[in-house]
Amino acid sequence: MLRKYEQRLPWQLDWNLLRTFMVVVDEGGITPAANFLGLKQPTISAALMRLEDSFGCKLINRSPTHFSVTPRGQVLYAEARSVFGTVSQLPNLMSGLDDEVSGHISIAVASHVVSSHFDAVLEQFNAHHPQVTYSFLTLESAEVLADVQQNRVTLGVCLLEDNSRKLDQRILYREYFGFYCGPKHRLFGRKDIPVSELRDEYAVSFETDETTGPLFGVAALRVQLGLQPGLKGISSSLLEVRRMIISNIGIGALPVHVARRDVAQGLLWQLPPYTALPAIDIHVVTNPKRTMNRAEVGILSLLQTTLEETSLSARTYS
């Protein structure tokens, strides 16, 4: 068996071609990729042809009216993203070799993540290691998982439907979703509302709210209550779902512990049912293949210790 450094392809391949290929796929075509990179269209086309020649296969199907990535192209794209994710780590890995812990921590979170336990870990770690820097991305849960799998971030905090991506995962906290209306809704301020009053109401929710998604419990309850089929408004952002509820576009489900302040301020009103609410687990996910800098190792160690020392019941927000 040839050793990795004896294989011909890594030596012969122009790595810039991989970057160009990634941009072509991300931008969805030769012309938009050329505009993004500030190059001429023939230059991009020639780079793509060279890359296809290097691998001896078609990577992209394209015509004046069609653009699609071939199965082999999809494999190469996924691996190229992983390679570039690894390369992007190098400055952080090299900067974290001093005695004092330094480096950068990148975190991707779903928009509705609100956890005092997670915030306490960040506060404690930052107090002990002031040289560490941070970046946060707010994404849909599926995008969070993709960024973790592609080695683009240190960790993700999100909903987890399954673990088919073979990522390390643990429950950060458990929350319950209740239904709410805004101040202009006919049920606002009423007590002892029978659930029959919700029948045929319009609903708004998150993009992950579907019977086969991670918010399946919320979707199932919506059907059970007899709300209008389909959603009148959707968003990946908790703030925008909240906005739609307050604006009376439709009633919607929110984490009870997150909505509590708005209820106290008279912006939201909780609707039935009040018990047996859908329980949703929020997970911390990491990529076991990622090479961590000292800052990343440190914060994950502190987070793991916190989760091990704090029971799930104590991390359940009801």
PyMOL commands that set and color helices and strands:
alter all, ss='L'
color gray80, all
select helices_A, chain A and resi 4-6+8-12+15-27+30-37+41-55+71-95+116-128+141-149+195-198+216-224+238-246+256-264+294-309
alter helices_A, ss='H'
color red, helices_A
select strands_A, chain A and resi 60-63+66-69+103-110+132-139+155-159+168-181+203-206+233-235+251-255+269-271+279-286+316-317
alter strands_A, ss='S'
color yellow, strands_A
deselect
rebuild
show_as cartoon
